[in-house]
């Protein structure tokens, strides 16, 4: 009798969990992150990211990196229509919860009143206190990343006896952008940091290797360096996405070409996310409008392009990669060494974000 009971129990369990036998699995392609992997299998990262991590927790590498050759479970498609009263009730509760979260995020962001003062020591003593002058970006969160840093100066240009290091100029513009975004009521995460520099008005910025990734030493190895900043953004995003309705990342760089090659600003987006492409196009449109206004006879030749850059494909929130000019070219160097030009670049980037944010709303 006892033996018959266990057989019956096993038989019941077998038929009560058929989904375990019908799970869809797949292995990642080289360079894929979780978001890219999900998109390739027609799953929205925003909707299925947490499910994927939960299903595959023991198989993921450090910082939730996908391992080559490992088979991962693809989250089952969630039904959009209710098949029963109980499912419908659950759906309505979830919708109510999502609306509440969205409202909470907006209220939280608007809680930073116009005229309020935020403090960010990274801007330097003179500019550490930031007055919120608008709530146009309330409910938005940004991850601002200046290229290279630490042991890697990036591209190096020269003006007389002065060396122009890409990481220093990208960092100064990144700080200015972060401050502009905060003035508009946004939450900002400055990923690459230098505790000493602050926003500087000098034409020739002093070079150092002090930069960290939010306090952690920056590795010399390129892949490890890129992994570090992507992992930091993705970790922050997992919390921020619950509190902010719009999260975007920007990677700021300066190009290096032959001295005679003057360039405009180039914007790159990932091929996997439509939001990334839209952001890059909105940025480019904003710069084009600014050039038409301030340099009407010059024209703007900057472009938008899709590229499989590591930081774009491994960052969960939609992002844009910006090249601000040729650090070797005499005319482009003026875009960098004049603090007023660095401020203009940062303001235009902020307005590009604002244009994209309004389009999202």
C-alpha positions as semicolon CSV with decimal commas, in nm:
position;residue;x (nm);y (nm);z (nm)
1;X;0,000;0,000;0,000
2;X;0,279;0,235;0,098
3;X;0,470;0,155;-0,222
4;X;0,159;0,219;-0,429
5;X;0,115;0,558;-0,256
6;X;0,467;0,675;-0,353
7;X;0,417;0,564;-0,712
8;X;0,091;0,759;-0,725
9;X;0,261;1,065;-0,571
10;X;0,545;1,053;-0,825
11;X;0,295;1,010;-1,107
12;X;0,100;1,316;-0,986
13;X;0,413;1,533;-0,959
14;X;0,519;1,432;-1,306
15;X;0,201;1,567;-1,462
16;X;0,162;1,868;-1,233
17;X;0,480;2,043;-1,356
18;X;0,484;1,998;-1,733
19;X;0,646;2,338;-1,784
20;X;0,974;2,208;-1,644
21;X;0,997;1,968;-1,936
22;X;0,904;2,233;-2,193
23;X;1,151;2,506;-2,097
24;X;1,327;2,680;-2,384
25;X;1,704;2,700;-2,355
26;X;1,982;2,861;-2,561
27;X;2,350;2,951;-2,543
28;X;2,474;3,312;-2,577
29;X;2,676;3,447;-2,868
30;X;3,016;3,604;-2,818
31;X;2,993;3,943;-2,648
32;X;2,625;3,913;-2,555
33;X;2,495;4,049;-2,228
34;X;2,166;3,946;-2,070
35;X;1,969;4,225;-2,239
36;X;2,105;4,145;-2,585
37;X;2,044;3,773;-2,528
38;X;1,683;3,838;-2,427
39;X;1,620;4,068;-2,724
40;X;1,751;3,801;-2,961
41;X;1,487;3,565;-2,821
42;X;1,206;3,818;-2,844
43;X;1,196;3,904;-2,475
44;X;1,193;4,263;-2,350
45;X;1,484;4,312;-2,102
46;X;1,269;4,549;-1,898
47;X;1,001;4,282;-1,861
48;X;1,208;3,963;-1,840
49;X;1,548;4,062;-1,696
50;X;1,465;3,975;-1,334
51;X;1,295;3,649;-1,440
52;X;1,603;3,550;-1,638
53;X;1,839;3,618;-1,349
54;X;1,618;3,424;-1,110
55;X;1,597;3,123;-1,342
56;X;1,970;3,117;-1,418
57;X;2,129;3,253;-1,099
58;X;2,365;2,958;-1,049
59;X;2,487;2,964;-1,409
60;X;2,577;3,333;-1,433
61;X;2,932;3,460;-1,392
62;X;3,045;3,740;-1,166
63;X;2,838;4,059;-1,206
64;X;2,576;3,854;-1,395
65;X;2,798;3,795;-1,698
66;X;2,685;3,527;-1,945
67;X;2,928;3,239;-1,991
68;X;3,009;3,105;-2,335
69;X;2,894;2,749;-2,399
70;X;2,648;2,750;-2,108
71;X;2,282;2,678;-2,182
72;X;2,047;2,931;-2,021
73;X;1,673;2,905;-1,959
74;X;1,469;3,161;-2,153
75;X;1,182;3,299;-1,942
76;X;0,843;3,179;-2,071
77;X;0,628;3,439;-2,244
78;X;0,393;3,612;-2,006
79;X;0,029;3,609;-2,116
80;X;-0,103;3,954;-2,199
81;X;-0,469;3,850;-2,170
82;X;-0,635;3,688;-1,873
83;X;-0,759;3,331;-1,911
84;X;-0,950;3,331;-1,583
85;X;-1,098;3,567;-1,328
86;X;-0,809;3,509;-1,090
87;X;-0,551;3,585;-1,360
88;X;-0,740;3,896;-1,459
89;X;-0,746;4,013;-1,099
90;X;-0,374;3,955;-1,071
91;X;-0,315;4,146;-1,395
92;X;-0,522;4,438;-1,268
93;X;-0,334;4,435;-0,938
94;X;-0,002;4,436;-1,124
95;X;-0,117;4,722;-1,343
96;X;-0,224;4,915;-1,037
97;X;0,110;4,840;-0,875
98;X;0,302;4,954;-1,185
99;X;0,103;5,276;-1,201
100;X;0,169;5,333;-0,833
101;X;0,541;5,275;-0,885
102;X;0,541;5,517;-1,178
103;X;0,352;5,779;-0,978
104;X;0,582;5,725;-0,681
105;X;0,887;5,772;-0,903
106;X;0,746;6,091;-1,048
107;X;0,646;6,225;-0,707
108;X;0,987;6,133;-0,569
109;X;1,158;6,320;-0,850
110;X;0,930;6,621;-0,817
111;X;1,000;6,624;-0,444
112;X;1,324;6,799;-0,541
113;X;1,167;7,140;-0,561
114;X;1,280;7,416;-0,789
115;X;1,523;7,622;-0,588
116;X;1,642;7,324;-0,384
117;X;2,017;7,280;-0,342
118;X;2,194;6,953;-0,415
119;X;2,556;6,896;-0,317
120;X;2,808;6,712;-0,533
121;X;3,173;6,743;-0,414
122;X;3,303;6,603;-0,745
123;X;3,223;6,939;-0,909
124;X;3,480;7,116;-0,688
125;X;3,430;7,352;-0,395
126;X;3,308;7,649;-0,598
127;X;3,047;7,452;-0,788
128;X;2,959;7,173;-0,543
129;X;2,621;7,324;-0,455
130;X;2,378;7,279;-0,744
131;X;2,055;7,478;-0,751
132;X;1,763;7,298;-0,915
133;X;1,624;7,549;-1,165
134;X;1,372;7,328;-1,346
135;X;1,189;6,995;-1,317
136;X;1,195;6,926;-1,691
137;X;1,394;6,607;-1,625
138;X;1,209;6,501;-1,310
139;X;1,170;6,123;-1,311
140;X;1,489;6,069;-1,516
141;X;1,815;5,906;-1,410
142;X;2,143;5,928;-1,603
143;X;2,471;5,736;-1,595
144;X;2,747;5,971;-1,714
145;X;3,070;5,799;-1,813
146;X;3,385;5,974;-1,934
147;X;3,610;5,756;-2,148
148;X;3,936;5,594;-2,036
149;X;4,080;5,722;-1,705
150;X;4,312;5,585;-1,438
151;X;4,609;5,417;-1,606
152;X;4,467;5,485;-1,955
153;X;4,479;5,848;-2,078
154;X;4,312;5,764;-2,408
155;X;4,411;5,964;-2,715
156;X;4,679;6,232;-2,672
157;X;4,698;6,555;-2,871
158;X;4,957;6,833;-2,850
159;X;4,945;7,212;-2,849
160;X;5,298;7,345;-2,823
161;X;5,446;7,195;-2,507
162;X;5,105;7,092;-2,372
163;X;4,968;6,739;-2,394
164;X;4,591;6,711;-2,425
165;X;4,477;6,383;-2,269
166;X;4,141;6,253;-2,385
167;X;4,037;6,129;-2,041
168;X;4,083;6,474;-1,880
169;X;3,875;6,665;-2,136
170;X;3,606;6,395;-2,153
171;X;3,588;6,402;-1,772
172;X;3,551;6,781;-1,753
173;X;3,267;6,774;-2,008
174;X;3,108;6,480;-1,824
175;X;3,106;6,677;-1,497
176;X;2,954;6,979;-1,669
177;X;2,687;6,760;-1,827
178;X;2,609;6,597;-1,491
179;X;2,565;6,939;-1,331
180;X;2,338;7,058;-1,614
181;X;2,122;6,748;-1,574
182;X;2,095;6,798;-1,198
183;X;1,985;7,159;-1,251
184;X;1,697;7,021;-1,456
185;X;1,581;6,797;-1,169
186;X;1,737;6,468;-1,284
187;X;1,918;6,207;-1,076
188;X;2,275;6,157;-1,199
189;X;2,529;5,879;-1,139
190;X;2,885;5,989;-1,223
191;X;3,058;5,660;-1,298
192;X;3,420;5,772;-1,353
193;X;3,538;5,999;-1,072
194;X;3,837;6,209;-0,967
195;X;3,813;6,332;-0,609
196;X;4,048;6,625;-0,675
197;X;3,987;6,774;-1,020
198;X;3,637;6,919;-1,013
199;X;3,510;7,132;-1,304
200;X;3,805;7,327;-1,442
201;X;3,820;7,637;-1,660
202;X;4,189;7,601;-1,752
203;X;4,257;7,561;-2,124
204;X;4,524;7,297;-2,064
205;X;4,399;7,049;-1,807
206;X;4,659;6,883;-1,584
207;X;4,696;6,510;-1,640
208;X;4,669;6,246;-1,370
209;X;4,591;5,879;-1,309
210;X;4,366;5,937;-1,007
211;X;4,036;5,849;-1,174
212;X;3,836;5,561;-1,027
213;X;3,517;5,377;-1,115
214;X;3,306;5,513;-0,830
215;X;3,593;5,452;-0,586
216;X;3,727;5,127;-0,734
217;X;4,069;5,131;-0,909
218;X;4,040;5,125;-1,289
219;X;4,212;4,817;-1,442
220;X;4,477;4,860;-1,710
221;X;4,336;4,569;-1,912
222;X;4,091;4,712;-2,164
223;X;3,824;4,442;-2,141
224;X;3,832;4,445;-1,761
225;X;3,812;4,824;-1,766
226;X;3,504;4,822;-1,986
227;X;3,345;4,536;-1,792
228;X;3,391;4,729;-1,470
229;X;3,199;5,037;-1,580
230;X;2,924;4,836;-1,751
231;X;2,876;4,619;-1,441
232;X;2,857;4,927;-1,221
233;X;2,588;5,083;-1,441
234;X;2,388;4,760;-1,461
235;X;2,398;4,713;-1,084
236;X;2,277;5,068;-1,023
237;X;2,012;5,033;-1,293
238;X;1,852;4,730;-1,128
239;X;1,753;4,958;-0,839
240;X;1,699;5,279;-1,035
241;X;1,458;5,123;-1,287
242;X;1,209;5,075;-1,002
243;X;1,219;5,443;-0,908
244;X;1,274;5,628;-1,236
245;X;1,068;5,602;-1,552
246;X;1,355;5,703;-1,782
247;X;1,715;5,581;-1,739
248;X;1,989;5,646;-1,995
249;X;2,369;5,614;-2,011
250;X;2,619;5,823;-2,205
251;X;2,983;5,744;-2,284
252;X;3,187;6,055;-2,366
253;X;3,504;6,029;-2,577
254;X;3,729;6,239;-2,799
255;X;3,836;6,094;-3,134
256;X;4,192;6,076;-3,266
257;X;4,266;6,105;-3,640
258;X;4,524;6,268;-3,863
259;X;4,602;6,632;-3,781
260;X;4,443;6,758;-4,100
261;X;4,111;6,585;-4,037
262;X;3,858;6,822;-3,878
263;X;3,550;6,635;-3,755
264;X;3,216;6,713;-3,602
265;X;3,048;6,525;-3,319
266;X;2,958;6,162;-3,389
267;X;2,688;5,962;-3,210
268;X;2,682;5,583;-3,192
269;X;2,403;5,353;-3,075
270;X;2,371;4,982;-3,017
271;X;2,209;4,777;-3,292
272;X;1,990;4,589;-3,043
273;X;1,788;4,870;-2,882
274;X;1,555;5,107;-3,069
275;X;1,568;5,345;-2,770
276;X;1,945;5,378;-2,816
277;X;1,905;5,467;-3,184
278;X;1,632;5,721;-3,107
279;X;1,851;5,882;-2,840
280;X;2,148;5,909;-3,078
281;X;1,928;6,067;-3,348
282;X;1,778;6,315;-3,103
283;X;2,127;6,411;-2,987
284;X;2,243;6,461;-3,344
285;X;1,932;6,666;-3,433
286;X;1,993;6,892;-3,133
287;X;2,357;6,952;-3,231
288;X;2,254;7,021;-3,590
289;X;2,004;7,281;-3,471
290;X;2,266;7,445;-3,248
291;X;2,519;7,460;-3,532
292;X;2,257;7,615;-3,762
293;X;2,195;7,880;-3,498
294;X;2,549;7,959;-3,383
295;X;2,751;7,875;-3,698
296;X;2,498;7,910;-3,983
297;X;2,757;7,921;-4,260
298;X;2,955;7,621;-4,141
299;X;2,698;7,343;-4,143
300;X;2,708;7,027;-3,937
301;X;2,852;6,703;-4,072
302;X;2,824;6,488;-3,760
303;X;2,658;6,151;-3,806
304;X;2,465;5,878;-3,627
305;X;2,571;5,516;-3,664
306;X;2,502;5,176;-3,518
307;X;2,811;5,002;-3,380
308;X;2,869;4,691;-3,177
309;X;3,081;4,871;-2,918
310;X;3,142;4,678;-2,596
311;X;2,998;4,940;-2,362
312;X;2,685;4,982;-2,572
313;X;2,608;4,610;-2,603
314;X;2,689;4,528;-2,239
315;X;2,498;4,812;-2,073
316;X;2,140;4,731;-1,977
317;X;1,980;5,077;-1,999
318;X;1,967;5,240;-2,342
319;X;2,286;5,434;-2,408
320;X;2,472;5,656;-2,651
321;X;2,844;5,680;-2,731
322;X;2,969;6,028;-2,826
323;X;3,292;6,131;-3,003
324;X;3,343;6,505;-2,952
325;X;3,603;6,579;-3,221
326;X;3,958;6,506;-3,332
327;X;4,206;6,573;-3,051
328;X;4,486;6,603;-3,310
329;X;4,322;6,871;-3,524
330;X;4,396;7,240;-3,453
331;X;4,036;7,354;-3,505
332;X;3,885;7,070;-3,305
333;X;4,130;7,137;-3,023
334;X;3,964;7,476;-2,973
335;X;3,643;7,286;-2,899
336;X;3,827;7,128;-2,606
337;X;4,070;7,386;-2,466
338;X;3,817;7,670;-2,441
339;X;3,610;7,617;-2,126
340;X;3,317;7,805;-2,281
341;X;3,312;7,549;-2,563
342;X;3,324;7,260;-2,316
343;X;3,031;7,416;-2,136
344;X;2,840;7,457;-2,463
345;X;2,900;7,093;-2,554
346;X;2,771;6,978;-2,216
347;X;2,464;7,198;-2,244
348;X;2,381;7,069;-2,590
349;X;2,418;6,710;-2,470
350;X;2,177;6,790;-2,186
351;X;1,930;6,941;-2,431
352;X;1,965;6,631;-2,649
353;X;1,862;6,421;-2,349
354;X;1,574;6,660;-2,283
355;X;1,453;6,625;-2,642
356;X;1,465;6,246;-2,614
357;X;1,293;6,251;-2,274
358;X;1,005;6,458;-2,410
359;X;0,971;6,219;-2,706
360;X;0,956;5,923;-2,464
361;X;0,681;6,090;-2,259
